[in-house]
């Protein structure tokens, strides 16, 4: 979608359709280029109705929240406005089009400087940016006709009330004391202040003398210990998942089957039951509801070999043994092999539609993907293959050490290959009509690999810019790949996504969002306008396949019982060993209300460190906002890893029991 179309869609679907009607405000949103206020890799998402990270663990608010806050100020054009929380400067730019003068305070010096330079460069000359404590306002410029705050306050700062002119309006998010946030409007009248509540919101904390102290709000608010009453509510609403006669899985599938994308999570990368339940849900979505592909948290070229097997015929350009990179057990396990074999057999029965595909979303295979692009171009366009070798040449010496490449670029030992790898992807995309007419599937695989190389190069360089930057580039790549798959399979295509809870659960509902991290689930919800459903998974105890350090040896490890302050402990206290909890619109709304209090949630990836579990594997989350459905399996067991076989095996995950292994 072009940026112009995306901007129009934002105005019509996210602003006007939701009650924003002030003509001057809508005009401001139509002329202020939101893409100029986000990072390059997020430009395609600039007009999605979602917050996006901007650095310093801060976000640019979603367009609707900016519009609602500014609309509530009821500006006529003559006002002097104070903004608390400049961020990237986008809201200040909007305000500058509907007010006479804007004064904006930002507590992060780097953001204040960047915003000041950006606003000046873009010509917003009636905006003044200052680095300082926004909770104290800007006393030397007071009073203000309107004040808007873009961060959560524990209470209304007295300093801001004092700086409000008679008749002036203050709009800000405030904590209610139950870990909920509401947007309030406070009007200064002759006899005091009139207060109105507008709606529930979610903002990063206002840190300052009259706000939160540094780190005080990092876990999203107060943590309450689970109570028997909440567990009883869960038990009352839970749908039993045990036994062959259980209808819980069927009911779950019926609730999610009409979506464009269904995202299935996991609380660990190495628990058998998560794979098996995801496979059961996916089989029903494919068989009974016509879903077109499965995309998993695996590298594109490795999954391409599985795809070749399940659809029949070679589309990828390389032959190698897939899933041999750490953590090998994540996809080279019996549970995945059995699902792959089912998908192969199902596709054998498909005659009147394209076969169901299996694809990878991750980007750790930069050099395998380079080899795949070169192999494809050698076959279809030797001249472009030569150019590709030139453009990839600076990367190839770093095949065993991509992090070393990124470090060298950072310290200036050698130049970045970004322009070279992006230009090659552009060349491939420009030849779409010609190449895809020869063999659309092979061309699609090649562009997937070229996209991976471009995004992986950025990802490795971002590792030295902070954890949030590299995480965001990785998840943005995975989301971009999902969009490419939907485009490839057709306008009515639908897909099932398998990834960890931390990737598919909406990041805006967890402390990840307050750290400036986005994820696939958040982006899918924003882009597909209600046509995405997220299913989270959890467990209390058992065993898991994991390692104690990156690239360390795989071993079966015991999973400690869940923390008393966690959602998992609440579910364990129900006494039910397996159930589905419908969170989006439960029969008894009280369970959703009780679960809205943020609690701890466990996340175990390829690494598990039980000795530091609370610090290493728990984050604060709001379960009903993070997921639409929640699958609970009280005890889970480690996956069964498979040995790596030769690249010549017909089944890329062949086992002794595989009917079609070569």
C-alpha positions in Angstrom: 0.0 0.0 0.0 1.4 3.4 -0.9 1.8 6.0 1.8 -0.8 8.2 0.2 -3.4 5.4 0.4 -2.3 4.5 3.9 -2.8 8.2 5.0 -6.2 8.3 3.4 -7.1 5.0 5.1 -5.9 6.4 8.5 -8.1 9.5 8.1 -11.2 7.6 7.0 -11.0 4.4 9.0 -9.1 5.4 12.2 -10.1 9.0 12.7 -13.4 10.0 11.0 -15.0 6.6 11.5 -14.2 6.8 15.2 -15.7 10.3 15.7 -12.9 12.7 15.0 -14.8 15.4 13.1 -12.9 18.8 13.6 -12.1 19.9 10.1 -8.9 21.7 10.9 -7.6 18.8 12.9 -8.3 16.3 10.1 -6.5 18.7 7.7 -3.5 18.7 10.0 -3.4 14.9 9.9 -3.6 15.0 6.1 -0.6 17.3 5.7 1.8 16.3 8.5 3.9 13.4 7.1 4.0 10.8 9.9 6.6 8.8 7.9 9.1 11.6 8.6 8.8 11.0 12.3 9.5 7.2 12.4 12.6 5.1 11.7 13.3 4.1 8.1 12.4 0.5 8.7 9.0 1.5 10.1 8.0 3.9 7.3 5.6 1.3 5.8 3.8 1.2 9.1 3.7 5.0 9.6 -0.1 5.3 9.2 -1.1 2.1 10.9 -3.2 2.8 14.0 -0.6 1.6 16.5 2.2 3.1 18.6 5.7 2.6 17.2 9.1 2.8 18.9 11.2 5.9 18.6 14.1 5.2 20.9 14.9 5.7 24.6 12.1 3.2 25.3 9.5 5.7 24.1 6.9 5.4 21.4 5.1 7.6 18.9 1.4 7.3 19.9 -1.1 5.8 17.6 -2.8 8.4 15.3 -6.2 8.0 16.9 -4.9 8.7 20.4 -3.1 11.8 19.2 -6.2 12.9 17.4 -8.5 12.3 20.4 -6.2 14.1 22.8 -5.8 17.1 20.5 -9.6 17.1 19.8 -10.3 17.2 23.5 -8.4 20.4 23.8 -11.0 22.1 21.6 -8.5 24.4 19.9 -9.7 27.3 17.7 -6.3 28.5 16.4 -5.3 31.3 18.7 -4.1 29.3 21.6 -0.7 28.8 23.2 -0.3 25.1 24.0 2.0 23.2 26.2 2.9 19.6 25.3 4.5 17.3 27.8 6.5 14.5 26.1 7.8 15.7 22.7 9.0 12.2 21.7 9.7 12.4 18.0 7.8 15.6 17.5 4.8 14.2 15.5 2.1 15.4 17.9 3.8 18.8 18.2 3.7 19.1 14.4 -0.1 18.3 14.5 -0.6 20.9 17.3 1.3 23.5 15.3 -1.3 23.3 12.5 -4.3 23.9 14.9 -2.8 26.3 17.5 -0.9 29.6 17.4 2.2 28.5 19.3 3.4 25.2 20.8 5.8 24.7 23.7 7.0 21.1 24.1 9.0 19.6 26.9 11.0 16.3 26.6 12.9 14.6 29.4 15.3 12.7 27.1 17.9 15.0 25.8 18.6 13.0 22.7 14.9 12.9 21.7 14.5 16.6 22.4 17.5 17.5 20.1 16.3 15.1 17.3 12.7 16.5 17.5 13.9 20.1 17.5 16.1 19.5 14.4 13.3 17.5 12.7 10.6 20.1 13.3 12.9 22.9 12.2 13.9 21.0 9.0 10.2 20.3 8.2 9.3 24.0 8.7 7.2 23.9 11.9 8.5 27.2 13.1 5.9 27.9 15.8 7.0 24.9 17.9 9.6 25.4 20.7 11.2 22.3 22.2 13.0 22.2 25.5 14.8 19.4 27.4 13.5 19.2 31.0 11.1 17.6 33.5 7.7 17.7 31.8 5.9 17.0 35.0 6.9 20.5 36.1 5.6 22.1 32.9 7.3 25.2 31.5 6.8 27.9 34.1 8.5 30.8 32.3 6.1 30.5 29.4 2.9 30.0 31.5 0.0 30.4 31.5 -1.2 28.1 28.7 -4.6 27.9 27.0 -4.2 24.2 26.7 -1.9 21.5 28.0 -1.6 17.9 26.7 0.5 15.2 28.3 1.7 12.1 26.3 2.7 10.0 29.4 0.9 8.3 32.3 0.8 10.3 35.5 0.2 8.7 38.9 -1.9 11.7 39.7 -2.6 15.1 38.1 0.6 17.2 38.5 -0.1 20.3 40.6 2.4 22.3 38.5 0.4 21.7 35.3 -2.9 22.8 37.0 -1.2 26.0 38.2 0.1 26.8 34.6 -3.4 26.4 33.1 -5.0 29.7 32.1 -8.6 30.5 33.1 -10.9 28.4 30.8 -7.9 26.3 29.7 -8.1 22.5 29.2 -5.6 19.9 30.4 -5.7 16.4 28.7 -3.6 13.6 30.2 -3.6 9.9 31.0 -3.9 9.1 34.8 -3.6 5.9 36.7 -6.8 4.8 38.4 -5.0 3.0 41.2 -6.0 -0.5 39.9 -3.3 -0.6 37.2 -5.6 0.9 34.7 -5.1 4.1 32.8 -7.8 6.6 31.7 -7.5 9.7 29.6 -8.9 12.7 31.4 -9.8 16.3 30.5 -9.6 18.9 33.2 -11.0 22.4 32.6 -10.1 25.4 34.7 -13.3 27.2 35.7 -13.9 30.3 37.9 -14.7 28.2 40.9 -12.1 25.4 40.4 -11.5 22.5 38.1 -14.0 20.3 36.2 -12.8 16.8 35.5 -14.0 14.4 32.8 -13.0 10.8 31.9 -12.7 10.2 28.1 -11.6 6.5 27.7 -9.2 3.8 28.8 -5.7 4.1 27.3 -2.1 2.8 27.6 0.8 5.2 27.8 4.4 5.0 28.9 5.0 6.6 32.4 5.5 10.3 33.1 8.9 10.3 34.9 9.7 13.4 36.9 9.4 15.3 40.2 5.5 15.2 40.0 5.3 11.9 38.1 6.9 8.5 38.6 10.4 8.0 39.8 12.8 6.3 37.3 11.9 2.6 37.1 8.9 2.8 39.4 6.4 2.0 36.7 8.5 -0.3 34.6 6.3 -3.4 35.2 3.1 -1.7 34.2 1.7 -0.9 37.6 1.0 -2.6 40.9 1.4 -6.4 41.1 -1.4 -8.1 43.1 -1.0 -11.6 44.4 -3.5 -14.0 42.8 -6.6 -14.7 44.8 -8.8 -17.8 45.1 -11.7 -15.7 43.7 -9.9 -14.9 40.5 -8.9 -18.5 40.0 -12.5 -19.5 40.6 -13.7 -17.1 37.9 -11.1 -18.6 35.5 -12.3 -22.1 36.4 -15.9 -21.1 35.8 -15.1 -19.6 32.3 -12.6 -22.2 31.2 -13.4 -24.8 28.5 -12.0 -28.2 29.3 -9.4 -29.3 26.9 -9.0 -32.9 28.1 -10.2 -36.1 26.4 -11.3 -37.0 23.0 -14.8 -35.8 23.6 -13.7 -32.3 24.5 -15.2 -29.6 22.3 -13.0 -26.8 23.5 -10.7 -27.0 20.5 -13.6 -27.0 18.1 -15.1 -24.0 19.8 -11.8 -22.1 19.8 -11.4 -22.8 16.1 -14.9 -21.6 15.3 -14.2 -18.3 17.1 -11.0 -17.6 15.1 -11.7 -19.2 11.7 -13.0 -16.1 9.9 -9.7 -14.2 10.4 -7.1 -13.2 7.9 -4.3 -14.3 10.2 -4.4 -16.5 13.2 -1.3 -16.3 15.5 -0.6 -19.3 17.7 2.0 -18.7 20.5 4.0 -20.8 22.9 5.4 -20.1 26.3 8.6 -22.0 25.6 10.5 -23.1 22.5 10.9 -26.6 23.7 7.6 -28.0 25.1 5.9 -30.9 23.2 2.3 -30.0 24.1 2.5 -26.5 22.6 3.6 -27.9 19.2 0.9 -30.6 19.3 -2.0 -28.3 20.2 -0.9 -25.7 17.6 -0.8 -28.5 15.1 -4.3 -29.6 16.0 -5.7 -26.1 15.7 -3.9 -25.6 12.4 -5.1 -28.9 10.9 -8.7 -27.8 11.6 -8.1 -24.3 10.1 -6.7 -25.9 7.0 -9.1 -28.8 6.6 -12.4 -27.1 7.6 -11.8 -23.4 6.9 -9.4 -23.2 3.9 -6.4 -21.5 5.3 -3.6 -21.2 2.8 -0.2 -21.4 4.6 1.6 -21.9 7.8 4.5 -19.5 8.7 6.8 -20.3 11.6 9.5 -18.7 13.6 12.2 -20.3 11.5 14.6 -19.1 8.8 13.2 -18.7 5.3 15.6 -21.0 3.4 15.3 -23.8 5.9 11.5 -23.7 5.9 11.6 -23.5 2.1 13.0 -27.1 1.9 10.1 -28.2 4.1 7.8 -26.3 1.7 9.3 -28.1 -1.3 8.5 -31.4 0.4 4.9 -30.7 1.4 3.8 -29.0 -1.9 5.8 -31.4 -4.1 8.6 -30.1 -6.4 11.7 -27.9 -5.9 11.1 -24.2 -5.6 14.1 -23.3 -3.4 17.4 -22.9 -5.1 19.6 -24.8 -2.6 19.8 -28.4 -1.2 21.1 -28.6 2.4 20.2 -30.1 5.7 17.7 -27.6 7.3 17.4 -26.5 10.9 21.0 -27.3 11.9 21.6 -23.8 13.4 21.1 -23.4 17.2 18.5 -24.1 18.6 18.2 -27.2 16.4 15.5 -28.8 18.6 13.1 -25.9 17.9 12.0 -27.3 14.5 14.1 -30.5 14.2 11.8 -32.4 16.5 9.3 -35.3 16.2 6.4 -33.0 16.9 7.1 -30.8 13.9 8.0 -33.8 11.7 4.6 -35.3 12.4 2.8 -32.1 11.4 5.0 -31.8 8.2 4.0 -35.4 7.3 0.4 -34.6 7.9 0.7 -31.5 5.7 2.3 -33.6 2.9 -0.5 -36.2 3.0 -3.2 -33.4 3.1 -1.7 -31.7 0.1 -1.8 -35.0 -1.8 -5.6 -34.7 -1.6 -5.7 -31.1 -2.8 -6.7 -30.9 -6.4 -8.8 -27.7 -6.9 -6.7 -25.1 -5.2 -3.0 -24.3 -4.5 -1.3 -26.6 -2.0 -0.8 -25.4 1.6 2.6 -23.9 2.1 5.1 -24.0 5.0 7.3 -20.9 5.4 9.9 -19.3 7.7 9.7 -15.8 9.1 13.1 -15.3 10.8 16.3 -13.7 9.5 19.3 -15.5 11.0 20.2 -17.1 7.7 21.8 -14.2 6.0 24.6 -16.1 4.2 22.4 -19.1 3.3 20.0 -16.7 1.8 22.8 -14.9 -0.1 23.8 -18.3 -1.6 20.1 -19.0 -2.6 19.8 -15.6 -4.3 23.0 -16.2 -6.3 21.9 -19.8 -7.3 18.6 -18.5 -8.5 20.1 -15.6 -10.5 22.8 -18.0 -12.0 19.9 -19.9 -13.5 17.7 -17.0 -14.8 19.9 -14.0 -15.3 23.7 -14.6 -15.2 24.4 -10.9 -15.8 22.4 -9.9 -12.7 24.1 -12.8 -10.8 27.5 -11.1 -11.5 26.2 -7.8 -10.2 24.7 -9.6 -7.1 28.1 -11.1 -6.3 29.7 -7.6 -6.4 27.0 -6.2 -4.1 27.3 -9.1 -1.6 31.1 -9.2 -1.8 31.7 -7.1 1.3 29.5 -9.3 3.4 30.9 -12.7 2.3 34.2 -12.6 4.3 32.1 -12.4 7.5 30.1 -15.6 6.9 31.1 -17.0 10.2 30.8 -13.8 12.1 28.0 -11.4 11.1 28.2 -9.7 14.5 31.9 -8.9 13.7 30.8 -7.3 10.4 28.3 -5.1 12.3 31.0 -4.1 14.9 33.4 -3.2 12.1 30.9 -0.9 10.5 30.1 0.7 13.8 33.7 1.6 14.6 34.4 2.6 11.0 36.8 -0.2 10.0 34.7 -0.8 6.9 31.6 0.6 5.2 28.1 -0.7 5.5 26.7 -2.9 2.8 23.2 -1.6 3.4 22.8 0.3 0.1 24.2 -2.6 -1.9 21.9 -5.3 -0.5 18.9 -3.1 -0.6 19.6 -2.1 -4.2 19.8 -5.7 -5.2 16.4 -6.4 -3.6 15.1 -3.4 -5.6 16.5 -4.9 -8.8 14.8 -8.2 -8.1 11.4 -6.6 -7.4 11.7 -4.5 -10.5 12.0 -7.7 -12.6 8.9 -9.2 -11.0 6.8 -9.5 -14.1 9.6 -11.0 -16.2 10.9 -13.4 -13.6 7.6 -14.5 -12.1 6.2 -15.4 -15.5 9.0 -18.0 -15.8 8.5 -19.6 -12.4 6.5 -17.6 -9.9 7.3 -19.8 -6.9 11.1 -19.8 -7.5 11.0 -16.0 -8.0 9.0 -15.6 -4.7 11.6 -17.7 -2.9 14.5 -15.6 -4.3 12.8 -12.3 -3.3 12.2 -13.8 0.2 15.9 -14.5 0.5 16.9 -11.1 -0.8 14.6 -9.4 1.6 16.0 -11.4 4.4 19.6 -10.4 3.5 18.7 -6.7 3.4 16.8 -6.9 6.8 19.4 -9.1 8.4 22.2 -6.7 7.5 20.3 -4.0 9.3 19.5 -6.3 12.2 23.1 -7.1 13.0 24.1 -3.5 12.9 21.1 -2.6 15.2 22.5 -5.1 17.8 24.9 -2.3 18.8 22.2 0.3 19.0 20.3 -1.4 21.8 18.1 -4.4 22.4 14.9 -2.7 21.4 16.3 -1.6 18.0 17.5 -5.1 17.0 14.2 -6.7 18.4 12.1 -4.3 16.4 14.0 -4.8 13.1 13.6 -8.6 13.5 9.9 -8.4 14.2 9.3 -5.8 11.5 11.0 -8.3 9.1 8.8 -11.1 10.2 5.7 -9.0 9.8 6.9 -7.9 6.3 7.3 -11.5 5.4 3.7 -12.3 6.5 2.5 -9.5 4.3 4.5 -10.8 1.4 3.0 -14.3 1.9 -0.5 -13.0 1.9 0.2 -11.1 -1.3 1.7 -14.2 -2.9 -1.2 -16.5 -2.0 -3.8 -14.0 -3.3 -6.2 -11.3 -2.1 -8.3 -13.8 -0.1 -5.4 -15.6 1.4 -5.2 -16.5 5.1 -2.4 -17.8 7.2 -1.5 -19.4 10.5 1.5 -18.1 12.3 3.5 -20.1 14.9 5.8 -18.1 17.1 6.7 -17.5 20.7 4.2 -15.6 22.9 6.6 -12.7 23.0 6.3 -12.3 19.2 2.6 -12.9 18.8 1.1 -11.4 22.0 0.4 -7.7 21.5 3.5 -5.9 22.8 1.4 -2.8 23.7 -0.2 -4.9 26.5 3.2 -5.9 28.0 6.2 -4.1 29.5 7.8 -4.7 26.1 5.8 -1.8 24.8 6.9 0.5 27.6 10.5 -0.4 26.6 9.9 0.7 23.0 9.6 -2.8 21.6 7.0 -3.7 19.0 6.1 -7.2 17.8 4.3 -9.2 15.1 1.0 -9.5 17.1 0.8 -5.8 17.6 1.5 -5.1 13.9 -1.0 -7.7 12.7 -3.7 -6.2 14.9 -3.0 -2.7 13.6 -2.7 -3.7 9.9 -5.6 -6.2 9.5 -8.3 -4.1 11.2 -9.9 -6.7 13.5 -9.0 -9.6 11.1 -6.3 -11.0 13.3 -6.7 -13.3 16.3 -4.0 -14.2 18.8 -3.9 -17.4 20.9 -1.4 -17.4 23.8 -0.2 -20.5 25.6 0.9 -21.1 29.2 2.2 -23.8 31.6 2.9 -24.2 35.3 5.6 -26.9 35.5 7.1 -29.9 33.8 10.2 -30.2 31.5 11.6 -28.3 28.5 14.3 -28.7 26.0 16.6 -25.7 26.2 20.2 -24.5 26.8 21.7 -22.5 29.6 23.6 -20.2 27.1 23.4 -19.2 23.4 25.0 -21.9 21.3 25.3 -24.1 24.4 24.5 -27.8 24.5 20.8 -28.9 24.4 19.5 -30.6 27.5 16.2 -31.5 29.1 15.5 -29.1 32.0 12.9 -29.0 34.7 10.5 -26.1 34.6 10.0 -24.5 38.0 6.5 -24.0 39.4 5.2 -20.7 38.3 5.7 -17.5 40.4 2.9 -16.7 42.9 2.4 -13.3 41.3 1.9 -14.6 37.8 -1.0 -15.4 35.5 0.3 -18.9 35.3 -0.1 -19.4 39.1 -3.7 -18.1 38.8 -4.4 -20.8 36.1 -2.7 -23.5 38.2 -4.8 -22.7 41.2 -8.0 -23.6 39.2 -7.0 -27.2 39.5 -7.7 -27.8 35.9 -4.9 -29.6 34.0 -5.8 -28.2 30.5 -8.3 -25.7 29.3 -9.1 -22.9 26.8 -10.0 -19.4 28.2 -11.8 -17.1 25.9 -10.5 -13.6 26.7 -12.0 -11.4 24.0 -15.6 -11.6 25.0 -16.0 -14.2 27.8 -19.5 -15.4 28.9 -18.9 -13.8 32.3 -17.2 -10.4 31.8 -16.0 -10.3 35.4 -13.2 -12.7 34.5 -11.8 -10.3 31.9 -12.1 -7.4 34.4 -10.2 -9.3 37.1 -7.5 -10.4 34.6 -7.0 -6.8 33.4 -4.8 -6.2 36.4 -1.2 -6.6 35.0 0.6 -9.6 36.4 3.8 -11.4 35.7 4.0 -13.8 32.7 6.7 -16.4 32.0 8.6 -16.6 28.8 11.2 -19.3 28.1 13.0 -19.2 24.8 15.9 -21.2 23.6 17.7 -20.3 26.8 16.5 -21.2 30.2 18.1 -20.1 33.5 15.9 -21.4 36.3 18.4 -20.1 38.9 17.5 -16.5 37.9 14.0 -17.2 36.6 12.2 -14.1 37.9 14.8 -11.7 36.4 15.4 -13.7 33.2 12.0 -15.1 32.3 9.2 -13.0 33.6 7.6 -9.8 32.2 4.6 -7.8 33.2 1.6 -8.2 31.0 -2.1 -7.5 30.7 -3.5 -10.9 29.5 -6.9 -9.9 28.1 -5.3 -7.1 26.0 -2.3 -9.3 24.9 -4.3 -12.3 23.7 -7.8 -13.1 22.4 -7.6 -16.7 23.6 -5.4 -18.5 26.1 -4.6 -22.2 26.1 -3.5 -23.6 29.5 -1.5 -26.8 29.9 -0.6 -27.2 33.6 2.2 -29.7 33.0 4.2 -29.9 29.8 7.1 -32.0 28.6 10.2 -31.5 26.5 10.0 -31.9 22.7 11.7 -35.0 21.2 14.7 -33.8 19.2 15.6 -35.5 15.9 19.1 -36.1 14.5 20.2 -34.2 11.5 20.1 -36.3 8.3 21.8 -35.7 5.0 20.5 -33.1 2.6 19.5 -35.9 0.2 16.7 -37.3 2.4 13.4 -36.8 0.7 11.7 -35.7 3.9 13.7 -32.7 5.3 12.8 -33.8 8.9 12.9 -37.6 8.1 12.6 -40.0 11.0 12.6 -43.8 11.1 8.8 -43.6 11.3 8.2 -41.2 8.4 6.2 -42.8 5.7 7.8 -40.8 3.0 11.4 -40.5 4.1 14.0 -41.0 1.5 
